[in-house]
Amino acid sequence: MNVLRQKTWSPYVAGALGGLLLVLSVFLTGKYMGASTTFVRAAGFVEQAVAPEKVAGMEYFVKTKAKVDWQFMFVIGVLFGALASAALSKEKRAVPVPPMWSRRFGPSRVKRWIAGFLGGIVLMFGARLADG
């Protein structure tokens, strides 16, 4: 069976491959994989389209320019990689909800989406607070 066409991968194999990718990234480029700065820069792009003078005066965006760099391309690659994975596995819908989530949030998809979104905000805040 072709491993790329499997519906799910072992989290241990995926984690090990992610770790190897991180080691290769540091070894070849001297840069760590990351995404938190990219989301801030993407917000800067959006705000720059609406109020460019405000972004130009913000201390953060003077120091950290809103630009497309390797990290931005990494995040785009994660998105397209996930789409390619779904296409290769011919999976049309997400994997079942873990039992813990079902017990906590019930069958409501809206509650799970809201909880996931709020959790992502907390995670991103922590990542930015810790400087990545």
C-alpha positions in Angstrom: 0.0 0.0 0.0 1.3 3.4 -0.9 1.9 5.4 2.3 0.9 8.7 0.7 -2.6 7.3 -0.1 -3.3 6.2 3.5 -6.3 7.9 5.2 -4.3 8.6 8.4 -0.7 8.5 9.4 0.7 7.4 12.8 1.3 10.6 14.9 4.6 9.1 15.9 5.8 8.8 12.3 4.5 12.3 11.4 6.1 13.8 14.5 9.4 12.1 13.7 9.3 13.3 10.1 8.5 16.8 11.3 11.5 16.7 13.7 13.8 15.5 10.8 12.5 18.4 8.7 13.3 20.9 11.5 16.8 19.5 11.9 17.3 19.7 8.1 16.0 23.3 8.1 18.4 24.4 10.8 21.3 22.5 9.2 20.8 23.8 5.7 19.4 27.3 6.3 20.1 28.1 10.0 16.4 28.9 10.4 13.7 27.2 12.6 10.3 26.4 11.2 7.7 28.7 12.6 4.4 30.4 11.8 3.5 32.9 14.5 5.3 35.9 12.9 3.6 35.0 9.5 0.2 35.5 11.0 1.1 38.9 12.4 2.6 39.9 9.1 -0.5 38.7 7.2 -2.5 41.0 9.6 -0.1 43.8 8.7 -0.8 43.2 5.0 -4.5 43.4 5.5 -4.2 46.5 7.6 -1.7 48.0 5.1 -4.4 47.7 2.4 -6.9 49.5 4.6 -4.8 52.1 6.5 -1.2 52.2 5.2 -0.3 55.3 7.2 -1.3 53.5 10.4 1.0 50.5 9.7 3.8 52.8 8.7 3.7 54.4 12.1 3.4 51.2 14.2 6.7 50.4 16.0 6.2 46.7 15.5 5.9 47.0 11.7 8.8 49.4 11.5 11.0 46.7 13.1 9.3 43.7 11.5 8.2 44.5 8.0 5.1 43.1 6.5 6.7 41.0 3.8 6.5 37.6 2.1 9.5 35.6 3.3 10.4 31.9 3.7 8.2 31.6 6.8 5.2 33.0 4.9 5.8 30.5 2.1 6.1 27.7 4.8 2.6 28.5 6.0 1.3 28.6 2.5 3.0 25.2 1.9 1.4 23.7 5.0 -2.0 24.7 3.6 -1.4 23.3 0.1 0.3 20.2 1.6 -2.9 19.5 3.6 -5.0 19.9 0.5 -2.7 17.6 -1.5 -2.8 15.0 1.3 -6.6 15.0 1.3 -6.6 14.7 -2.5 -4.1 11.8 -2.5 -5.9 9.9 0.2 -9.3 10.6 -1.5 -10.6 11.7 1.9 -13.6 14.1 1.4 -14.2 14.9 5.0 -12.3 15.4 8.2 -11.4 12.6 10.5 -14.0 11.8 13.2 -14.1 14.0 16.3 -12.1 12.6 19.2 -14.3 11.2 22.0 -13.0 13.8 24.5 -14.2 16.6 22.2 -17.6 14.9 21.7 -18.1 14.6 25.4 -17.2 18.2 26.1 -18.9 20.0 23.2 -21.5 17.5 22.1 -22.6 17.1 18.5 -22.6 20.8 17.8 -20.1 21.7 15.1 -20.4 25.4 15.9 -19.3 24.9 19.5 -16.3 22.9 18.4 -15.3 25.5 15.8 -15.6 28.3 18.3 -13.6 26.4 20.9 -10.9 25.6 18.3 -10.8 29.2 17.2 -10.5 30.6 20.7 -7.9 28.0 21.5 -5.9 29.1 18.4 -6.1 32.7 19.6 -4.7 31.7 23.1 -2.0 29.6 21.4 -1.0 32.5 19.1 -0.9 35.0 21.9 1.4 32.7 23.9 3.6 32.1 20.9 4.0 35.8 20.2 4.5 36.6 23.9 7.3 34.1 24.0 8.7 35.6 20.7 7.9 32.6 18.6 
